[in-house]
Amino acid sequence: MNDQAVEQIVEPEPKFRIRARHTDSTVTVYQAYRPEIGDPAARTGRFPASWKRDRMTWVKPSFLWMMYRCGWGTKEGQETVLAVEIARDGFEWALRNSCLSHYVSGLHENQAAWKRELRQSPARVQWDPERDLHLNPLPHRSLQLGLAGEAAVRYADEWIVGIEDVTPLATEIHGLVRAGELDRAAELLPEERPYAVTDEVLAHLRA
């Protein structure tokens, strides 16, 4: 087999795999808020007092899925896009203590058992189609992680390493996409690589 043929072989993307911007000790997730919350969070590296710890908060390792959710930062109440860098051990604690947000036959004993697990879990996971630059769905899935109760408190008070306002980046990439300059837009995307976790961490979360 020649080198050209080897280069054309592309391993298919698994349906369920975490992809994220990460280092040896941290992983970056995205959220979008109204400026009254997003601006002080980016400025101080912590969520302000108006951020509610008693409500579920969803974090997303996929930049493009966040763009799909917030409309590139144009949706009301989601005008400030934040890149939140958190400790890997906190992120993986949340995964270990998560329950799927929907019932899956064969994965859960029955619906009653799933509902019981859902009530007891401080975090939940759902897998939604990953998005391309036009925000169209792709065949593989992107992880969404919901944090409530103990998980939300740990997220806000213990896991956060830094918060960056990436709204200008979202606006710039969106402008390039609208202008048809997809290669330039792709070059600006945060680098999201497969995030390696042991199988037992994700075994109960594969929908």
Salt bridges, closest charged atoms under 4 A:
GLU13 OE1 - ARG17 NH2 3.12
GLU13 OE2 - ARG19 NH1 2.76
GLU36 OE1 - ARG34 NE 3.92
GLU130 OE2 - ARG19 NH2 3.98
GLU150 OE2 - ARG154 NH2 2.91
ASP157 OD1 - ARG53 NH2 2.67
GLU181 OE1 - ARG184 NH1 2.63
ASP199 OD1 - ARG206 NH1 2.94
GLU200 OE2 - ARG96 NH1 2.46
